[in-house]
Amino acid sequence: MRKTLTAAVAAAMAFAVTVPASAQNNGAVVRTDKGLVAGTVTSTYRTFGNIPFAAPPVGANRWRDPQPAAAWQGVRDATTPSPDCAQPAALGQPESRTEDCLYLNVTTPARNPARPRPVMVWIHGGAFVSGAARMYDARWLATKNDAVIVTINYRLGVFGFFGHPGLPDSGAYGISDQQAALKWVQRNARAFGGNPGNVTIFGESAGGLSVCAQLASPRAAGLFHKAIIQSGPCATTFPGQESGWRSREDVEKLGATQPLGCQDVACLRDLPVAKLLEVHNVFTVPAYDTRVLPVDPAVAQKTGRMHRMPTLVGSTHDEATLFIAMIWPATVPETEYRTLIAGQYGENKADQIVARYRVNGNGDARDEIATVLTDGSWACTTHDTRQQLGRRAKVSGYEFTDTNVPMIFPDMPEFPGGYKAYHASELPLLFDFGVPLTPGQQKLSNYMIAAWGRFARTGEPGWHSQVQSLAPGAITGTDFARDHQCGFWSSTM
């Protein structure tokens, strides 16, 4: 026991630092509910990274709801961002084997606020199997909106959404992690100049779906007050799917069939990270029928079993170009177009779809397939989310339509007609990804950042159209449902 305690003290001292009085006076040191943290201060902003919001989910805590973080003595070094949660390499993101990853980052303006600032909590995307809080440089959102921005990690893939008959609440640990971070915000927002009574959660892709999950979770009541769903509509479905979510029973069955060589939970908890990463991408969907997520969010949206609050729901105009390029990196002859559509949507619907979405004669069917998938699986489900949530709460909409935005994912193949406003293409206008923006894109970036900040303060983004089109020099209302043929999809599907 003494040896264990000694090791724990040594570990605690490893991140404790001595901070000069000058740093304590300029806002570099903040007292959280677990101890002091020392961040980085510039003339315009402050950043604090690697702050624990839960205990390390390792050993007995693997596949367990997040447990309280331990307090520490001294001052914790918060000058580096949070580590990446365990995940394989993907789309330029390096592999990580770090299970101890339940940390968050905070960015604020440098000056002290006259009154508590709105708080915006970012939930990253990555198909629930990849991504990290540290990828999102939130300085623009913080300084231009006089807001506190928190970016959070959560367990991914097999670590966050694994299911097994011997595990309570299988398949939703990553959603519980997000709530643990939101509870941290409630306890600590004021210490960073934020208002715990005005918290907006926002996320893109899997982060947008996570916002849907929190809207549908009774346990999230009171943890946030506004929501932004970016390219993650609550009832997202793809060809052949009935729902974009899985039941706990189905996730448990899936987990029990994996070739991990274990017959019980104790054995599973002893497996090395590298072994679990072999099945990481099998577990890409949060489970409902759990305590944190009792109802399928698609059903909750339809039946009104969602927290009712101002919500901003949007997407990009050409969501699926990115995914189609990943599935088919080389040319797909137009002669194969109908066969591929029939394989995805069935013979009965194929003729209707190919008649509506005709090939353009460029010799490559990938752009047509991308338009079909964009409309059927992304745009019209986004429209549906706006319509259904809008029956009971104030809902605003946007569509990002810049066709020349820089590509943020490395080594992507050529795509017919270009990627246009691809999935995640709005992100470099909200966060500093270090990619060059044209003067027009910079102006649009400023407009979007102001709109997101205005929404966080007031629940209104600042436009009156149901859906605002966002492109350089073309910020205007749009007939979203007609553009994406949602009448066709509602009658066909």
Secondary structure as UniProt FT lines:
FT   HELIX           2..14
FT   STRAND          16..17
FT   HELIX           21..25
FT   TURN            26..27
FT   STRAND          29..31
FT   STRAND          36..38
FT   STRAND          40..41
FT   STRAND          45..52
FT   HELIX           59..61
FT   TURN            62..63
FT   STRAND          75..77
FT   TURN            91..92
FT   STRAND          103..109
FT   STRAND          117..123
FT   TURN            127..129
FT   HELIX           133..135
FT   HELIX           139..145
FT   STRAND          148..152
FT   HELIX           157..161
FT   TURN            165..166
FT   TURN            168..171
FT   HELIX           173..188
FT   HELIX           189..192
FT   STRAND          194..204
FT   HELIX           206..216
FT   HELIX           218..220
FT   TURN            221..222
FT   STRAND          226..230
FT   TURN            234..235
FT   TURN            239..240
FT   STRAND          246..247
FT   HELIX           248..256
FT   HELIX           265..270
FT   HELIX           273..277
FT   TURN            278..279
FT   HELIX           280..282
FT   STRAND          287..288
FT   HELIX           297..303
FT   STRAND          311..316
FT   TURN            317..320
FT   HELIX           321..327
FT   HELIX           334..336
FT   HELIX           337..345
FT   HELIX           347..356
FT   HELIX           366..373
FT   HELIX           374..379
FT   HELIX           380..389
FT   TURN            390..392
FT   STRAND          395..400
FT   TURN            403..404
FT   TURN            410..411
FT   TURN            416..417
FT   TURN            423..426
FT   HELIX           427..430
FT   HELIX           439..458
FT   STRAND          467..470
FT   TURN            472..473
FT   STRAND          476..477
FT   HELIX           480..483
FT   TURN            484..485
FT   HELIX           486..492
//
